[in-house]
C-alpha cells in the first residue's frame, strides 16, 4: 500500500483554536500531522512536545493522490493558524484536479 506523511511543528493556533473529535477546542502551540494511505488522509494535532494526538474534526477525508494530501496538509496548517474553531476544510473531497 502506498502511503506518506507530513508533520509541521510549532503551529500557533489562531484565536478560537481548532476543533478535535476527542478533546474539543485546542489552542496554543500545536503540531499538525497528516498521514495519507492511498485513498484517504487522516489529520491529527497535538500540543507541541506532548505525546497525545487528537483527530482534527472532519478527518479522515478522501484524498486520491500523494500530491493532493501534501496540499491538504498545508491548507490545514494555514487553517490552524487562522483559528476560529477550524477543522479539516471542506473544499472538494480533496482532489484539486
C-alpha positions in Angstrom: 0.0 0.0 0.0 1.2 3.5 -0.8 1.4 6.0 2.0 3.1 9.2 3.0 3.1 11.6 6.0 3.9 15.2 6.9 4.4 16.9 10.2 4.6 20.6 10.9 5.6 21.7 14.4 5.3 25.0 16.1 2.0 26.0 14.6 0.3 28.6 16.8 -3.5 28.2 16.7 -5.2 31.5 15.9 -8.0 32.9 18.0 -10.7 30.3 18.6 -8.2 27.4 18.2 -9.0 24.2 16.3 -11.7 21.6 16.8 -10.9 18.0 17.6 -13.1 15.0 17.9 -11.7 13.8 21.3 -10.9 17.0 23.2 -12.9 19.8 21.7 -11.1 23.0 21.1 -7.3 23.1 21.3 -5.3 26.4 21.4 -1.7 27.4 21.6 1.4 25.8 20.1 0.4 22.7 18.1 1.9 20.1 15.9 -0.1 19.1 12.8 0.4 15.6 11.3 -1.2 14.3 8.1 -1.0 10.6 7.0 -2.1 9.6 3.6 -3.0 5.9 2.9 -3.6 5.7 -0.9 -7.2 6.8 -0.9 -7.6 8.9 2.2 -5.8 11.3 4.5 -6.0 11.4 8.3 -5.2 14.7 10.1 -4.3 14.9 13.7 -3.0 17.6 16.1 -1.2 17.6 19.4 0.1 20.2 21.8 3.8 20.6 20.7 6.1 18.5 22.9 3.4 16.1 24.1 2.6 12.5 23.1 -1.2 12.5 22.8 -2.7 13.0 19.3 -6.2 14.2 18.6 -8.3 13.8 15.4 -9.0 17.1 13.7 -12.7 17.3 13.1 -13.5 16.4 9.5 -10.8 13.8 9.3 -10.3 11.4 7.6 -11.1 12.7 4.1 -10.9 11.1 0.7 -7.7 12.1 -0.9 -6.6 10.2 -4.0 -3.0 11.3 -4.6 0.1 12.0 -2.5 0.4 15.4 -4.1 -3.2 16.3 -3.0 -2.5 15.0 0.5 0.5 17.3 0.8 -1.6 20.2 -0.4 -4.2 19.3 2.1 -1.6 19.3 4.9 -0.6 22.8 4.0 -4.2 24.0 3.9 -4.8 22.5 7.3 -1.7 24.2 8.7 -3.0 27.6 7.4 -6.5 26.8 8.9 -4.9 26.1 12.3 -3.0 29.4 12.1 -6.3 31.2 11.3 -8.1 29.5 14.2 -11.9 30.1 14.5 -12.5 26.5 15.7 -11.1 25.2 12.4 -11.3 21.6 11.4 -10.3 20.0 8.1 -11.5 22.4 5.5 -14.3 21.1 3.3 -13.1 22.1 -0.1 -13.7 19.5 -2.7 -13.3 16.0 -1.3 -9.6 16.6 -1.6 -8.9 16.5 -5.3 -7.5 19.7 -6.6 -7.7 18.4 -10.2 
